[in-house]
């Protein structure tokens, strides 16, 4: 052990360890949220064209039902 390690109290060591744990947990949470956002956007981009076709068909069906027939 070095001289600086001997001069610390056990409470200081525990406090430092808890602070490090808190920092690492926050960083992990941020990475997980970023990963989830990227995954969600990728899925949204992949399902975009089919969703647009479905919306367009709904609009066409609406026009067909409200248009007067000759």
FENUR-V521458 format. One record per backbone hydrogen bond with DSSP energy under -1.0 kcal/mol. CO is the residue of the C=O (numbers start at 0). NH is the residue of the N-H. If there is no record, write none. Layout:
BEGIN
{{CO | NH} {CO | NH}}
END
This chain:
BEGIN
{{1 | 5} {2 | 6} {8 | 12} {9 | 13} {10 | 14} {11 | 15} {12 | 16} {13 | 17} {14 | 18} {15 | 19} {16 | 20} {17 | 21} {18 | 22} {19 | 23} {20 | 24} {21 | 25} {22 | 26} {23 | 27} {24 | 28} {25 | 29} {26 | 30} {27 | 31} {28 | 32} {29 | 33} {30 | 34} {31 | 35} {32 | 36} {33 | 37} {34 | 38} {35 | 39} {36 | 40} {37 | 41} {38 | 42} {39 | 43} {40 | 44} {41 | 45} {42 | 46} {46 | 50} {47 | 51} {48 | 52} {49 | 53} {50 | 54} {51 | 55} {52 | 56} {53 | 57} {54 | 58} {55 | 59} {56 | 60} {57 | 61} {58 | 62} {59 | 63} {60 | 64} {61 | 65} {62 | 66}}
END
